[in-house]
């Protein structure tokens, strides 16, 4: 079993973590990251292959409302990662910008 770390980055590829203040989408009001789910995987019976489930980032605005933003895997594997895969998985959330 491969053990790797997970890194979440914003639209500018700056690392974001729980408690960070961010801008969400086109809204200029700040929000705070309150939850980041773990990446997961599943088997798609229709496709007959495994599929990746990337992390979801939850933010809370000052009025108490929460929103979720999806991420996409931008990890760039190299030959040095063979055969176990990369040691760090990088997911980008293009809807968030770190303040």
N, C-alpha and C positions, 0 to 999 in steps of 0.2 A: 504494500500500500504506500502510495506516494504522499508525503506530508509537504504541504506548501502553504505559503502565506497568501492572504488576499489583500489587495490594495484597491481602494475606491478613489477615483479622481473626478474632478469637475470638468466643465467644457474646455478649460484651459490647461488640463492635465495637472492641476495642483491637487495634492492629496487632501481628501476630506474625511473627517472622522465624527463620531458622536459628539454632540455639543458644539460643533462648528456652526458659525453664523453664515448663511448663504442667501443668495437671491434665487428665487424659483421662477423659471420661465421668463416671461416679459414683465412680471410684476416686480416693482422696485422695493416693495416692503420686505424687510429682512425676515428670515425664518431660521429656526434652529433644527439641526438634525437630531431626531429623537430615537431613531431605530434604523439599523441596517441589517437586512436578513442575510443569511448565509447562502452561498451558491449551492445548487443542488443538481440532481440529474434524475432522469426518468427514462422509461422505455416507451416509445411510441409504437403501438401495435400496427397502426396503419402504415407508417413509414418503415417499420421493421428494423429500427435502429435506436440507439440511445440519443437523447436530446438534453441539452444543457438548460438549466433554469438559473438565469443570472440573479444576483442580489437585487433587492428593491430597497430604496432609501425613502424613509418617512420623515417629513419635516413638519414642524408646528409653527404656525404664525402667531403673532402677538395677541390676536383675538381668540386663540385657542383652537382654531380649525387646523386640521391636518390634511396633508396631501402626500401622495406617493409618486415617486419617480423611478422609472425603470433604468437599468444599466445595460451596457453591451460589453462583451469581452473584447479587449483590444490588446491582449497579450501577444507578443511577437516571439513565437518559438524559434529557436535556432538549433543548429546541429549539436551544439553543446548540451542541449536539453535531452538528447536521446540517451537512453530509452525511456526514462522515467517521466519526462515532461518538464516544464519550467518550474523553478522553485517558488516563483511568485506569480500569481494570477492577477492581472490588472483589469478592472472594470471601470468604464467611463459612464458618467451620468451627464449627458449633454444638457439636461434641463436645469442643472444647478451651476452656480458660480460662487466660489468662495469669496467672502467679503474680507 
